[in-house]
């Protein structure tokens, strides 16, 4: 976690790529988790997430310059 000498959290910039829709850079507190970001974007149960190209647990704390890729979950198959 990034902290200044006074113990105050510093902001981090996270690039969020929503496959086929948008790319944005969000500035958040350094304690932000992947679950926080997914809930904020309203896609917690609709998207698979990768952080810096790797599958990540929702409890993972995001770091400055992380790239989060959101991929729609694929549904279907035989009924």
ChimeraX attribute file (.defattr): number of C-alpha atoms within 10 A of each C-alpha:
attribute: neighborCount
match mode: 1-to-1
recipient: residues
	/A:1	12
	/A:2	14
	/A:3	11
	/A:4	8
	/A:5	6
	/A:6	6
	/A:7	8
	/A:8	11
	/A:9	15
	/A:10	14
	/A:11	17
	/A:12	19
	/A:13	17
	/A:14	20
	/A:15	18
	/A:16	20
	/A:17	18
	/A:18	17
	/A:19	12
	/A:20	9
	/A:21	7
	/A:22	9
	/A:23	13
	/A:24	10
	/A:25	15
	/A:26	13
	/A:27	14
	/A:28	18
	/A:29	17
	/A:30	19
	/A:31	17
	/A:32	18
	/A:33	17
	/A:34	21
	/A:35	18
	/A:36	17
	/A:37	19
	/A:38	19
	/A:39	11
	/A:40	10
	/A:41	11
	/A:42	11
	/A:43	16
	/A:44	16
	/A:45	10
	/A:46	13
	/A:47	17
	/A:48	16
	/A:49	26
	/A:50	18
	/A:51	20
	/A:52	13
	/A:53	11
	/A:54	10
	/A:55	12
	/A:56	15
	/A:57	13
	/A:58	16
	/A:59	11
	/A:60	14
	/A:61	15
	/A:62	25
	/A:63	20
	/A:64	17
	/A:65	14
	/A:66	16
	/A:67	18
	/A:68	25
	/A:69	20
	/A:70	21
	/A:71	16
	/A:72	14
	/A:73	11
	/A:74	9
	/A:75	5
	/A:76	6
	/A:77	5
	/A:78	3
	/A:79	3
